Amino acid sequence: MKRIEVLGTGGPDTMVLAEAPEPELRPGEVLIRVAAAGVNRPDVQQRKGLYPPPPEASPILGLDVAGVVVRTAVGVLWPPVGMAVCALANGGGYAELCAVPAVQCMPVPKGFGFVEAASLPEVFFTAWNNVIMLGRLAEGESLLVQGGTSGVGLAAIQIAKVLRGSVVLATAGSAEKCRVCLEYGADAAIDYRAEDFSVRVRELTQGRGVDVVLDGQAGPYTDKELGLLAPDGRVVLIASHLGAMAEVNVRDIVRRRLTLTGSTLRPRPPVYKGRIARALVEDVWPRLAEGSIRTRIHATVPLADVAAAHAMLEAGEQIGKVVLIVDPALVTAGPG
């Protein structure tokens, strides 16, 4: 099969198209003929040597795929061979064939093609895990999403708005990105390049603050975000792009009963990810089918041109997801 190989750590030009043997199925897995694969920031970090895969994971880049099941391990009853699925992979998505735990597979939402379906798993798994499970966002609570036009950001905005009736504030790096945040359900969007987001959040909440913050920056943002929480509020970190260290006011955390937490989903076992998959299919997939929750595709790129896709993410150009076309014929044929 064809796959993307990374020739040492470095820039996008370290990735080349190469031949590799087909993946061997482990117990509980299915083999997917990949039509399209999502491109995510963890892929960029792994390419740079900053986010090594777990020991049992495929070293091939790629965390979400859409395609057709072509083989199942002994004892796997669902999804069956021939079914169109999208899935959160533990790695291996930048390839013609990808082995995935069966419990991490989901049906392609009604009305979706493979490109749209490939844009869903990583961002909606991440948003659900951090906003709903770790952030414990309750009905009517408020949410601040840092980086609202990332794939995770747009997923989080919509989950909070549609499923929890939340007041959602979002930050973004341009007027155009702020407009997209509003289009996808944010009640207010703050251009962090033009104004201090912390001052604006206090104004928008009349000084109360928000119940949950979802952030991938960390570093100096961390204490600011804790200061923006209402009593019993939660800051959930999904990355640390601005720095691994932060100085925080511990007395304020204790006095106002705040929670500072974070997560990486990739090392979690399939049983944990399977819980999220079931929740998404039950609560989010019907909204995707009816159009009240949407995905946004920034660009599609042929697998051989993967360097261009990574360059988009590194430049911060994308609004929504960048998707690799792995099998053009299967993409054109559609899920059937």
RASULHU-V902835 format. One record per helix or strand. SS is the DSSP state (helix for helix, strand for strand). FROM is the first residue (numbers start at 1). LEN is the number of residues. Records with the same first field share a line. If there is no record, write none. Layout:
SS->FROM-LEN / FROM-LEN
This chain:
strand->2-5 / 15-5 / 29-11 / 64-9 / 84-5 / 95-1 / 97-5 / 105-3 / 142-4 / 167-6 / 188-4 / 210-6 / 229-9 / 259-4 / 297-6 / 321-5
helix->12-3 / 41-7 / 102-3 / 114-5 / 121-14 / 151-14 / 175-9 / 197-8 / 221-7 / 250-6 / 270-14 / 285-6 / 303-13 / 328-6
